[in-house]
């Protein structure tokens, strides 16, 4: 059994999808980030960065210590850990693993942060002139999607014919890019890849996990203070 600490965000979806794809038994613990539950000491002991997702594996496979649970935080690290645990969605050959690591790190350093910042200024920023910020991050998301477009030329998936954790990591942020106003008109390869993955049953189950908890309106002032004044909470 895996304890899965989660909130329905693109980073949370990555792990929900991976758990479903691998058919692993898991127990979901919803961490309401709008209420500050990510700062609870019990969760911080598992995820010292005070971010979801995180997992605790109560039956770790070798070479991890098998006599006690193993906790993992950061979505890319969790994906890699689960891929190694199950022997799935990660190439066996060294070159393939190298490429998987490159594209996993690319998502964590580029597509995810840029789309996350765009989402902030589109969905959450308070009144004021957000033109510069929106344009900057929209352009960065476009740049990242352009890189993905070129990579997917002649490929079904990021690493070729094999669906891997590289796809699982990048796909949620490509999914939300369209609602953030990004055009896919000049991204036929990304569009096909995005739809191909969207049709996977495990992906649909992962994205649907906790969908009733997704915010449906403007943030409350309390939620805004929790989410965007975190330096005061952690200092």
Buried (B, 14 or more C-beta within 10 A) or exposed (E): EBBBBBBBBBBBBBBBBBBBBBEBEBEBBBBEBBEBBBBEEEBBEBBEEBBBBBBBBEEBEEEBEEEEBBBBBBBBBBBBBBBBBBEBBBBEEEEBBEBBBEBBEBBBEBBBBBBBBBBBBBEBBEEEEBEEBBEBBBEBBBEBBEBBBEBBEEEBBBBBEBBBBBBBBBBBBBBBBEEBEBEBEEBEBBBEBBEBBEEBEBBEBBBEBBEEEEEEEEBEEEBBBBBEEBEEEEE
